[in-house]
Amino acid sequence: MKKSLVTVFVVIGMIAAGGVQAAGDAAAGQARSALCIACHGPGGNSLNPMWPKLAGQHPNYIIKQLRAFKAGERKDPTMAPMAVALDDKAMADLAAYFTSQKRSEGVAAEDKVELGGKIYRGGNKATGVAACMACHGPTGAGNPAANFPNLAGQQANYVEKAMKDFRAGTRTTDPNRMMRGVAARMTDAEISAVAQFIQGLKQ
């Protein structure tokens, strides 16, 4: 009973923390996005597999990541100087713009879909890997209330790098070490397969 109550309070706290929606100006965000296009592509659909698609991402998640880059909590030599120049309004405007864009679809590598789908939907009980869809949903849409990102169609190379960064502990912006805990139990083959499966998810 006590364990259940603790779980409920954790979930409520996460929802409260992420439940306030960003109130940015999409038109202003589009004007500000000129510098973002070089890496994240037109409308936030990156053409480089190592850089994430921002189109269709939840606004509060985008703002959270920008703040983390600005504060130095998340490290990236390209993003850090970009984020430092942004105030809260600029972040909200950019988030509103990218959220309003439609994410392009991706295609998964056929030889990795079976393993990736198995782990994404059911995890790996033998090694304690939780199912990805428990937080990110069956179609990868994520959970905006809890600030879990939309993953559907995301670049596989970027997802793989992100998961390996969590596993190595070089990325630490996950609440309650959730992603670090999951990634720490995954092999390179599992991470690659899940990343490919995510790239092929469609909403």
C-alpha positions in Angstrom: 0.0 0.0 0.0 2.8 2.4 0.9 4.6 1.6 -2.3 1.5 2.3 -4.3 1.0 5.7 -2.6 4.6 6.7 -3.2 4.2 5.8 -6.9 1.0 7.9 -7.1 2.7 10.9 -5.5 5.7 10.6 -7.9 3.4 10.5 -10.9 1.3 13.5 -9.6 4.5 15.4 -9.0 5.8 14.8 -12.5 2.5 15.8 -14.1 2.4 19.0 -12.0 5.9 19.8 -13.1 5.3 19.3 -16.8 1.6 20.1 -17.0 1.9 23.9 -17.6 1.8 24.3 -21.3 4.2 26.7 -23.0 2.4 29.9 -24.2 4.7 31.0 -27.1 4.1 32.8 -30.3 4.5 30.4 -33.3 4.9 33.2 -35.8 7.6 34.8 -33.7 9.2 31.4 -33.3 9.3 30.8 -37.0 11.2 34.1 -37.5 13.7 33.1 -34.8 14.2 29.6 -36.2 16.4 30.7 -39.1 19.6 29.7 -37.2 18.0 26.4 -36.2 17.4 25.3 -39.8 21.0 24.6 -40.5 21.0 21.6 -38.1 17.4 20.8 -37.5 16.1 21.3 -41.0 13.2 23.2 -42.5 10.2 23.2 -40.1 12.3 21.2 -37.6 12.7 18.1 -39.8 16.4 17.4 -39.7 18.0 15.9 -42.8 21.2 14.9 -40.8 20.6 11.6 -39.0 22.8 12.8 -36.0 20.6 15.8 -35.3 17.1 15.5 -33.8 13.8 16.3 -35.5 12.1 19.1 -33.5 8.8 19.1 -35.5 5.9 17.9 -33.5 7.8 17.8 -30.2 6.0 18.8 -27.0 6.6 22.5 -26.3 7.6 22.1 -22.6 10.0 19.4 -23.5 11.8 21.7 -26.0 11.9 24.5 -23.4 13.3 22.1 -20.8 16.1 21.0 -23.1 16.9 24.6 -24.1 17.1 25.6 -20.5 19.4 22.6 -19.7 21.7 23.6 -22.5 21.7 27.2 -21.3 22.5 26.2 -17.7 25.2 23.8 -18.8 23.2 20.9 -17.4 23.2 19.3 -20.8 26.4 19.5 -22.8 26.7 20.1 -26.6 29.3 22.4 -28.2 26.8 23.5 -30.9 23.7 23.9 -28.8 25.2 25.6 -25.7 26.1 28.9 -27.4 22.7 28.9 -29.2 20.8 28.4 -26.0 22.7 31.0 -24.0 21.4 33.7 -26.3 17.8 32.8 -25.7 15.5 34.3 -23.0 12.3 32.6 -21.8 10.1 34.3 -24.4 12.4 33.2 -27.2 12.4 29.6 -26.0 8.6 29.6 -25.7 8.2 31.1 -29.2 10.6 28.5 -30.7 8.8 25.7 -28.9 5.4 26.9 -30.1 6.7 27.0 -33.7 8.3 23.6 -33.8 5.4 22.0 -32.0 3.1 23.3 -34.7 5.0 21.6 -37.5 4.4 18.1 -38.8 7.2 15.6 -38.2 8.3 13.7 -41.3 8.1 9.9 -41.2 11.1 7.6 -40.9 11.8 4.1 -42.1 13.3 1.5 -39.8 16.0 -1.0 -40.8 14.1 -4.3 -41.5 16.7 -6.5 -39.8 16.3 -4.6 -36.5 12.5 -4.1 -36.3 11.7 -7.4 -34.6 14.1 -7.0 -31.7 13.5 -3.3 -31.4 9.7 -3.7 -31.3 9.9 -6.5 -28.7 11.9 -4.3 -26.3 10.0 -1.1 -27.0 6.6 -2.9 -26.3 7.7 -5.4 -23.7 11.1 -4.6 -22.4 13.5 -7.3 -21.4 12.4 -9.0 -18.2 15.6 -11.1 -17.9 17.8 -8.0 -17.6 15.3 -5.6 -16.0 14.8 -3.3 -19.1 11.4 -1.6 -18.9 9.2 -1.3 -21.9 9.7 2.0 -23.7 6.0 2.4 -24.4 5.3 2.6 -20.7 6.4 6.3 -20.9 6.5 7.1 -24.6 3.3 5.4 -25.6 2.5 2.6 -28.1 2.9 5.0 -31.1 5.8 7.0 -29.6 3.7 10.1 -29.0 5.1 10.5 -25.5 3.3 12.1 -22.6 3.3 15.9 -22.6 1.8 16.1 -19.1 4.8 14.2 -17.7 7.2 15.8 -20.1 8.1 12.5 -21.8 9.1 13.4 -25.4 7.5 12.4 -28.7 9.8 9.8 -30.3 7.9 8.7 -33.3 9.9 9.0 -36.5 12.9 10.4 -34.7 16.3 10.0 -36.2 17.7 6.5 -35.2 21.3 7.7 -35.1 20.3 10.5 -32.7 18.2 8.2 -30.5 21.1 5.7 -30.3 23.5 8.4 -29.3 21.1 9.8 -26.7 20.6 6.4 -25.1 24.3 5.7 -25.0 24.9 9.1 -23.5 22.4 8.2 -20.8 24.1 4.8 -20.3 27.5 6.5 -19.9 26.1 9.1 -17.5 27.2 12.0 -19.8 23.6 13.0 -20.1 21.8 13.5 -16.8 18.7 15.5 -17.5 16.3 12.6 -17.1 14.0 12.9 -14.1 14.7 10.4 -11.3 17.5 8.8 -13.5 14.8 7.0 -15.4 16.6 6.8 -18.8 20.0 6.2 -17.2 18.5 3.3 -15.3 17.0 1.8 -18.4 19.9 2.4 -20.8 22.4 0.9 -18.2 20.8 -2.5 -18.7 20.8 -2.5 -22.5 23.4 -3.9 -24.9 24.6 -2.0 -27.9 22.5 -4.3 -30.1 19.4 -3.6 -28.1 19.9 0.2 -28.2 20.5 0.1 -32.0 17.4 -2.0 -32.5 15.1 0.2 -30.4 16.4 3.3 -32.1 15.6 1.8 -35.5 12.1 0.8 -34.3 11.5 4.3 -33.0 12.5 5.8 -36.4 9.9 3.7 -38.1 7.0 4.5 -35.6 4.1 6.4 -37.1 1.4 8.3 -35.3 
